[in-house]
Amino acid sequence: MALTRCPECRKKISESAKICPNCGFSFKQENLEIYKQKLEERHLQNTEINRKSTKLHLIWFCIFALFLIIASVITQS
């Protein structure tokens, strides 16, 4: 009996199982397709969040660099 991981709860279950005994995830083909679509949607959302986060980090870095430049100009005067 080989074991595999449930894509939903990540617990080990039998490869011959039709549903996960832990979370109830169904391994029917149509349910697997729905799961793949949801996974792709989550991936796209995470990509968008990462893109926005990178922009925010760059903005804060520029503000910090500008602050350092202004501070060094003021202290040299």
C-alpha positions as CSV (number, residue, x, y, z in Angstrom):
1,M,0.0,0.0,0.0
2,A,1.6,3.2,-1.2
3,L,1.0,6.5,0.6
4,T,0.5,9.9,-1.0
5,R,-0.2,13.4,0.4
6,C,-3.6,15.0,0.3
7,P,-3.2,18.3,-1.7
8,E,-5.6,20.0,0.7
9,C,-4.5,19.0,4.3
10,R,-1.0,17.5,3.4
11,K,-1.6,14.4,5.5
12,K,-0.4,11.0,4.2
13,I,-3.2,8.8,2.9
14,S,-3.5,5.7,0.8
15,E,-3.2,6.1,-3.0
16,S,-6.4,4.1,-3.4
17,A,-8.5,6.5,-1.3
18,K,-11.4,8.2,-3.1
19,I,-11.6,10.9,-0.4
20,C,-9.2,12.1,2.3
21,P,-10.3,10.7,5.7
22,N,-8.8,13.8,7.4
23,C,-10.3,16.7,5.5
24,G,-12.8,15.1,3.1
25,F,-11.1,16.2,-0.1
26,S,-12.4,14.2,-3.1
27,F,-10.0,12.8,-5.6
28,K,-12.5,12.8,-8.4
29,Q,-11.2,14.3,-11.7
30,E,-13.6,17.2,-11.7
31,N,-12.7,18.1,-8.1
32,L,-9.0,17.9,-8.9
33,E,-9.5,20.3,-11.8
34,I,-11.3,22.8,-9.5
35,Y,-8.5,22.4,-7.0
36,K,-5.9,23.2,-9.7
37,Q,-7.9,26.3,-10.8
38,K,-8.0,27.5,-7.2
39,L,-4.3,26.8,-6.8
40,E,-3.6,28.9,-9.9
41,E,-5.7,31.8,-8.6
42,R,-3.9,31.7,-5.3
43,H,-0.6,31.8,-7.2
44,L,-1.6,34.8,-9.2
45,Q,-2.8,36.6,-6.0
46,N,0.5,35.9,-4.3
47,T,2.4,37.1,-7.3
48,E,0.4,40.4,-7.2
49,I,1.0,40.8,-3.4
50,N,4.7,40.2,-3.9
51,R,4.9,42.8,-6.7
52,K,3.1,45.4,-4.5
53,S,5.4,44.5,-1.6
54,T,8.5,45.0,-3.7
55,K,7.2,48.4,-4.8
56,L,6.6,49.4,-1.2
57,H,10.1,48.3,-0.1
58,L,11.6,50.3,-3.0
59,I,9.7,53.4,-2.0
60,W,10.8,53.1,1.7
61,F,14.4,52.5,0.6
62,C,14.3,55.7,-1.5
63,I,12.8,57.7,1.4
64,F,15.5,56.4,3.7
65,A,18.3,57.1,1.2
66,L,16.9,60.6,0.7
67,F,16.8,61.1,4.4
68,L,20.5,60.0,4.7
69,I,21.5,62.4,1.9
70,I,19.8,65.3,3.5
71,A,21.2,64.5,6.9
72,S,24.8,64.3,5.6
73,V,24.4,67.6,3.7
74,I,23.1,69.3,6.9
75,T,25.9,67.9,9.1
76,Q,28.6,69.0,6.6
77,S,27.4,72.6,6.5
